[in-house]
Amino acid sequence: MVQLKYFDSHCHLHFPQFDADRDAVLARMGEKDMGAVLVGTDLQTSKAGLALAKQHDFLWTSVGLHPTHTGDFDISKFRELADDPKVVAIGECGLDYFRSGGSDAEKAVQKERFEKQIALAQKLNKALVVHCREAHDDCSSILQKARIIVPVVMHFFTGSGELAQKYLDLGCYLSFPGPITYTDRYDESIRACPLERMLIETDAPFAAPVPHRGKRNEPAYVEHVATKIATVRGISAEEVSKIITKNAEKAFNLHF
């Protein structure tokens, strides 16, 4: 494999939004010499992500249950998927009190499922991909109590500099998404995060960066996230991309 120039740490290229032109999207990734982690949000999408990743040497996958999922949860089924070497992480899992989790009972279910997926990541020595929305106190507390030793990736990080430091103190990677290109409100977090603890993502098909804002997102657009970070940090986009791609290699235990 050629040396990858860009790496999208979190996308959903296996989702239906790409059914009509997935091959073209993959071709644009190839033109940019980039790799990506396809992220599952339930058992079905985890299986689909793994199936697609097994077809391409520049794709890997993460399997897990999103915190807002309300169906059944059998951790053993995710455990079976995670045995495949193409599975490099568990998640996206975590807590989301914005879309659900309003009651104590709902929060308890989310916490239990999060803790089970943390335990699975620890057992398999695979990275943990964390989704957290309006639940950072509980999320950081659970991570701290778990004494987690595997890499933890805070997906779609758009928090304050103070929140960034809280997760950095726990040893986490911060994965910055397209919305950092819309505004300067996240610049403090970008400056607070050491380059060696940064990842970048698209969360495609969602949240496309400028200049594609409002359109369907795709992995190739991750270069615009790198450019914004480079601008804030006062270094070249090439240097940012090189460092962050190495970070992805380390976080997900990849070899390319």
C-alpha positions as CSV (number, residue, x, y, z in Angstrom):
1,M,0.0,0.0,0.0
2,V,1.2,3.5,-0.7
3,Q,1.8,5.9,2.2
4,L,-1.5,7.4,3.1
5,K,-1.7,11.2,3.0
6,Y,-5.1,11.7,4.8
7,F,-7.1,9.6,7.3
8,D,-10.7,10.0,8.1
9,S,-11.1,8.6,11.6
10,H,-14.9,8.4,11.5
11,C,-17.3,8.0,8.6
12,H,-20.3,6.0,7.6
13,L,-19.6,5.2,3.9
14,H,-21.6,2.0,4.3
15,F,-24.8,4.0,5.0
16,P,-27.6,4.1,2.4
17,Q,-26.8,7.7,1.5
18,F,-23.9,6.3,-0.6
19,D,-25.7,3.4,-2.2
20,A,-26.0,5.2,-5.6
21,D,-22.4,6.3,-6.0
22,R,-20.2,4.5,-3.4
23,D,-17.7,3.4,-6.0
24,A,-17.2,7.1,-7.2
25,V,-16.7,8.2,-3.6
26,L,-14.2,5.4,-3.0
27,A,-12.4,6.5,-6.2
28,R,-12.1,10.1,-4.9
29,M,-10.6,8.7,-1.7
30,G,-8.1,6.8,-3.8
31,E,-7.1,9.9,-5.7
32,K,-6.2,11.5,-2.4
33,D,-4.3,8.5,-1.0
34,M,-6.4,8.3,2.0
35,G,-7.8,5.7,4.4
36,A,-10.7,5.7,6.8
37,V,-12.5,3.9,9.7
38,L,-16.1,3.0,8.9
39,V,-18.1,3.3,12.1
40,G,-21.1,1.1,13.1
41,T,-24.0,2.5,15.1
42,D,-25.9,-0.8,15.7
43,L,-25.4,-4.5,14.8
44,Q,-26.7,-4.1,11.2
45,T,-24.5,-1.1,10.3
46,S,-21.5,-2.8,12.1
47,K,-21.9,-5.8,9.9
48,A,-22.2,-3.6,6.8
49,G,-19.1,-1.6,7.7
50,L,-17.1,-4.7,8.2
51,A,-18.3,-6.2,4.8
52,L,-17.2,-3.0,3.0
53,A,-13.9,-2.7,4.8
54,K,-13.0,-6.3,3.9
55,Q,-13.2,-5.3,0.2
56,H,-10.6,-2.5,0.4
57,D,-7.2,-2.4,1.9
58,F,-7.5,1.3,2.8
59,L,-10.6,0.8,4.9
60,W,-11.1,-0.5,8.5
61,T,-14.1,-0.6,10.7
62,S,-15.4,-0.1,14.2
63,V,-18.3,-2.0,15.6
64,G,-20.7,-0.9,18.3
65,L,-24.0,0.5,19.5
66,H,-24.8,4.2,19.5
67,P,-26.1,5.5,22.8
68,T,-29.5,6.5,21.3
69,H,-30.3,3.1,20.0
70,T,-33.3,1.7,21.8
71,G,-33.4,-1.9,20.6
72,D,-32.0,-5.0,22.1
73,F,-28.3,-5.1,22.9
74,D,-26.3,-8.4,22.9
75,I,-22.7,-7.6,23.4
76,S,-21.7,-11.2,22.4
77,K,-22.8,-10.4,18.8
78,F,-20.4,-7.4,18.6
79,R,-17.8,-9.6,20.2
80,E,-18.0,-12.0,17.3
81,L,-17.7,-9.3,14.8
82,A,-14.7,-7.8,16.6
83,D,-12.6,-10.9,16.2
84,D,-12.1,-9.9,12.5
85,P,-8.7,-8.2,12.0
86,K,-10.4,-5.5,10.0
87,V,-12.2,-4.3,13.2
88,V,-9.9,-1.9,14.8
89,A,-12.2,-0.3,17.4
90,I,-15.3,-0.6,19.4
91,G,-18.0,2.1,19.0
92,E,-19.4,4.5,18.4
93,C,-20.7,4.1,21.9
94,G,-21.1,6.5,24.8
95,L,-23.8,8.8,26.2
96,D,-26.2,11.2,24.5
97,Y,-28.6,13.1,26.8
98,F,-29.5,15.5,24.0
99,R,-31.6,13.1,21.9
100,S,-32.5,10.7,24.7
101,G,-31.5,9.8,28.2
102,G,-33.8,12.4,29.8
103,S,-35.0,10.1,32.6
104,D,-32.8,8.4,35.2
105,A,-33.8,5.0,33.8
106,E,-32.8,6.0,30.3
107,K,-29.4,7.3,31.5
108,A,-28.9,4.1,33.5
109,V,-29.4,2.0,30.3
110,Q,-27.0,4.2,28.3
111,K,-24.3,4.0,31.1
112,E,-24.6,0.2,31.3
113,R,-24.2,-0.3,27.6
114,F,-21.3,2.1,27.5
115,E,-19.5,0.3,30.2
116,K,-20.0,-3.1,28.5
117,Q,-18.5,-1.7,25.3
118,I,-15.6,-0.2,27.3
119,A,-15.0,-3.6,28.8
120,L,-15.0,-5.3,25.3
121,A,-12.5,-2.8,24.0
122,Q,-10.3,-3.4,27.0
123,K,-10.6,-7.2,26.6
124,L,-9.7,-7.1,22.9
125,N,-7.1,-4.4,23.2
126,K,-8.9,-2.3,20.5
127,A,-9.5,1.5,20.5
128,L,-12.7,2.9,21.8
129,V,-14.7,5.4,19.8
130,V,-16.8,7.6,22.0
131,H,-20.0,9.6,21.2
132,C,-20.8,12.1,23.9
133,R,-23.5,14.8,23.7
134,E,-24.6,16.9,26.7
135,A,-23.3,14.2,29.0
136,H,-19.6,15.0,29.5
137,D,-19.6,14.9,33.3
138,D,-20.9,11.3,33.3
139,C,-18.8,10.3,30.3
140,S,-15.5,11.5,31.7
141,S,-16.4,10.0,35.1
142,I,-17.1,6.6,33.5
143,L,-13.8,6.7,31.5
144,Q,-11.8,7.6,34.6
145,K,-13.3,4.9,36.7
146,A,-12.7,2.3,34.0
147,R,-9.0,3.0,34.2
148,I,-9.0,2.5,30.5
149,I,-5.7,1.5,28.9
150,V,-6.7,1.3,25.2
151,P,-6.7,4.4,23.0
152,V,-9.9,6.5,23.4
153,V,-11.1,8.6,20.5
154,M,-13.6,11.4,21.4
155,H,-15.6,11.5,18.2
156,F,-16.9,14.8,16.7
157,F,-15.1,16.9,19.3
158,T,-16.5,20.5,19.3
159,G,-16.2,21.3,22.9
160,S,-14.5,24.2,24.8
161,G,-10.8,24.4,25.5
162,E,-11.6,23.5,29.1
163,L,-13.5,20.4,28.1
164,A,-10.7,19.5,25.6
165,Q,-8.2,19.6,28.5
166,K,-10.4,17.3,30.6
167,Y,-10.3,14.6,28.0
168,L,-6.7,15.1,27.2
169,D,-5.9,14.6,30.9
170,L,-7.6,11.2,30.6
171,G,-5.3,10.4,27.7
172,C,-7.9,10.7,24.9
173,Y,-7.5,11.6,21.3
174,L,-9.7,14.5,20.1
175,S,-11.2,13.9,16.6
176,F,-12.2,17.2,15.0
177,P,-15.0,17.3,12.4
178,G,-16.3,19.6,9.6
179,P,-18.0,22.1,11.8
180,I,-14.7,23.5,13.0
181,T,-14.5,25.1,9.5
182,Y,-17.7,27.1,10.0
183,T,-16.5,29.3,12.8
184,D,-13.6,30.3,15.1
185,R,-15.4,29.2,18.3
186,Y,-13.5,25.9,18.4
187,D,-10.1,27.4,17.8
188,E,-9.3,27.4,21.5
189,S,-9.7,23.6,21.5
190,I,-7.6,23.2,18.4
191,R,-4.8,25.2,20.1
192,A,-5.2,23.3,23.4
193,C,-4.8,19.9,21.8
194,P,-1.3,18.7,21.1
195,L,-0.8,17.7,17.5
196,E,0.1,14.2,18.5
197,R,-3.3,13.8,20.2
198,M,-5.4,15.0,17.2
199,L,-7.5,13.1,14.7
200,I,-9.7,14.4,12.0
201,E,-13.0,13.1,10.7
202,T,-15.9,13.8,8.4
203,D,-18.7,11.8,10.1
204,A,-19.9,11.4,6.4
205,P,-22.6,11.7,5.2
206,F,-23.2,14.3,7.9
207,A,-21.8,17.7,8.7
208,A,-19.9,18.6,5.6
209,P,-17.1,21.2,6.0
210,V,-16.8,24.5,4.2
211,P,-16.9,24.8,1.2
212,H,-19.4,21.9,1.0
213,R,-21.5,22.8,3.9
214,G,-25.1,21.8,3.5
215,K,-24.3,19.0,1.0
216,R,-23.7,15.4,1.6
217,N,-20.4,14.9,3.3
218,E,-17.8,12.3,2.1
219,P,-14.4,11.2,3.3
220,A,-12.4,13.1,0.7
221,Y,-13.6,16.3,2.3
222,V,-11.5,15.6,5.4
223,E,-8.7,17.7,3.8
224,H,-10.7,20.8,4.6
225,V,-10.6,19.9,8.3
226,A,-6.9,19.5,8.1
227,T,-6.6,22.9,6.4
228,K,-8.5,24.7,9.2
229,I,-6.3,23.1,11.9
230,A,-3.2,24.2,9.9
231,T,-4.5,27.7,9.8
232,V,-5.2,27.9,13.5
233,R,-1.8,26.3,14.4
234,G,0.2,28.3,11.9
235,I,1.7,25.3,10.1
236,S,1.2,23.7,6.7
237,A,-1.8,21.5,5.9
238,E,0.7,18.9,4.7
239,E,2.4,18.8,8.1
240,V,-0.9,18.5,9.9
241,S,-2.1,15.7,7.7
242,K,1.2,13.8,8.1
243,I,1.1,14.0,11.8
244,I,-2.6,13.1,12.1
245,T,-2.3,10.2,9.8
246,K,0.5,8.8,12.0
247,N,-1.8,9.4,15.0
248,A,-4.5,7.3,13.3
249,E,-2.0,4.5,12.6
250,K,-1.1,4.5,16.3
251,A,-4.6,4.9,17.8
252,F,-6.1,2.1,15.7
253,N,-3.0,-0.1,15.6
254,L,-2.7,0.0,11.8
255,H,0.2,-0.8,9.6
256,F,0.4,1.0,6.3
